Amino acid sequence: MNDEIITAADDDNPQSIGDERGRMSKADAELKEVSERLQSALRTESPELFDRRGRLRRRALSKRLAERTGGRACLSGDDLLTLEQSADAKLGD
């Protein structure tokens, strides 16, 4: 068992910095993969949100989001959960 206590001063040690970079790199790769998967699903489900070159039409997306949120710019966690459950239910139909 390792009883070593890690302090903020240990953040300067090269191993800690390398470990942190590795974790950040892994997290970035996971976020990129999820983003690409979600964008692909969005292209399939809502091709009208993309132009001929495959770029997201930000105004069309903003309009769609405003419609689904009742025009609210900020959502609570419960509001977001309700939207997600509604979208999931539509996919299940």
C-alpha positions as CSV (number, residue, x, y, z in Angstrom):
1,M,0.0,0.0,0.0
2,N,1.3,3.4,-0.9
3,D,0.8,6.0,2.0
4,E,2.4,8.8,-0.1
5,I,0.5,12.1,0.2
6,I,0.4,14.2,-2.9
7,T,0.4,17.9,-2.4
8,A,0.0,20.9,-4.8
9,A,3.8,21.2,-4.8
10,D,4.0,17.8,-6.4
11,D,2.2,19.2,-9.5
12,D,5.6,20.6,-10.6
13,N,7.2,17.2,-10.8
14,P,7.6,16.0,-14.4
15,Q,5.8,12.7,-13.8
16,S,2.7,14.5,-12.5
17,I,2.8,16.9,-15.5
18,G,3.1,13.9,-17.8
19,D,0.3,12.1,-16.1
20,E,-1.9,15.2,-16.3
21,R,-1.2,15.6,-20.0
22,G,-2.0,12.0,-20.6
23,R,-5.3,12.3,-18.8
24,M,-6.1,15.5,-20.7
25,S,-5.2,13.9,-24.0
26,K,-7.4,10.9,-23.3
27,A,-10.3,13.1,-22.3
28,D,-9.9,15.2,-25.4
29,A,-10.0,12.1,-27.6
30,E,-13.1,10.8,-25.8
31,L,-14.8,14.2,-26.3
32,K,-13.9,14.3,-30.0
33,E,-15.3,10.8,-30.5
34,V,-18.5,11.6,-28.8
35,S,-18.9,14.9,-30.6
36,E,-18.3,13.2,-34.0
37,R,-20.9,10.4,-33.1
38,L,-23.5,13.0,-32.0
39,Q,-22.9,15.1,-35.1
40,S,-23.3,12.1,-37.4
41,A,-26.6,11.2,-35.7
42,L,-27.8,14.8,-36.0
43,R,-26.9,14.9,-39.7
44,T,-29.0,11.7,-40.2
45,E,-31.9,12.9,-38.1
46,S,-32.0,16.5,-39.2
47,P,-30.1,17.1,-42.4
48,E,-31.8,20.5,-42.8
49,L,-29.5,21.8,-40.1
50,F,-26.5,21.4,-42.4
51,D,-25.6,23.2,-45.6
52,R,-24.4,21.6,-48.9
53,R,-20.8,21.7,-47.6
54,G,-21.8,19.8,-44.4
55,R,-21.4,22.8,-42.1
56,L,-23.9,23.3,-39.3
57,R,-26.4,26.1,-39.9
58,R,-26.2,27.9,-36.6
59,R,-29.3,30.0,-37.1
60,A,-31.4,26.9,-38.0
61,L,-30.0,25.1,-34.9
62,S,-30.6,28.2,-32.7
63,K,-34.2,28.4,-34.0
64,R,-34.8,24.7,-33.3
65,L,-33.4,24.9,-29.8
66,A,-35.5,28.0,-29.0
67,E,-38.6,26.2,-30.2
68,R,-37.8,23.2,-28.0
69,T,-36.9,25.3,-24.9
70,G,-39.7,27.8,-25.1
71,G,-37.2,30.5,-26.0
72,R,-35.3,30.2,-22.7
73,A,-31.5,30.8,-23.0
74,C,-30.7,29.0,-19.7
75,L,-32.1,25.6,-18.6
76,S,-32.0,23.9,-15.2
77,G,-30.8,20.4,-14.9
78,D,-34.4,19.2,-14.6
79,D,-35.4,21.1,-17.7
80,L,-32.5,19.6,-19.7
81,L,-33.4,16.1,-18.4
82,T,-37.0,16.7,-19.5
83,L,-35.9,17.7,-23.0
84,E,-33.6,14.6,-23.2
85,Q,-36.3,12.3,-22.1
86,S,-38.7,13.8,-24.7
87,A,-36.1,13.4,-27.5
88,D,-35.5,9.8,-26.4
89,A,-39.2,9.0,-26.4
90,K,-39.5,10.4,-29.9
91,L,-36.7,8.1,-31.1
92,G,-38.4,5.2,-29.5
93,D,-41.7,5.7,-31.4
